[in-house]
Structure formats: C-alpha cells, structure tokens
Amino acid sequence: MSDRFLVEFERRPAGVAVRVPGGFRFFASDPDFGTLEGNVFPRVRSLMAQVTRRGRAVRRRRAPAARGLRPRPC
C-alpha cells in the first residue's frame, strides 16, 4: 500500500491520508471534513467509516435546500 492516498466521499475529494506510526493521519481538503483533520486512524477501514459518517451527516443537513424545499415568504 502507498504511503499516502486520496480519500473520497461520493466521488468528491475529502482529503489525503498519510501513513504514520500507528496508522493513517487524515488531512482534509474539503471544509466539510475539517473535524477529522489531523486524526490518526489505526486502519484505512476505520478512516473510511468516519469519512462516510461525516459525509452523510453533511448531506442530511444540506438535503432540504438541495431539493428546492425553501421556506415560502408570508
């Protein structure tokens, strides 16, 4: 496995993972994944699980606006 690789969520770049002692350190390239910045994950699988969890949370928060459901003016 490479010492570094691109991490994606739904085909868009989320950040870069770099192999360090103890696992993989995550560096966010997308502000939506900034809460994971600098964390070390023992396995790629645990890193991807957290990226997926975070990406889904962001997607749920944005879903109403993305679907065109905006408050109507009174």
Secondary structure by P-SEA (a helix, b strand, c coil): cccbbbbbccccccbbbbbcccbbbbbbcccccccccccccccaaaaaaaaaaaaaaaaaaacccccccccccc
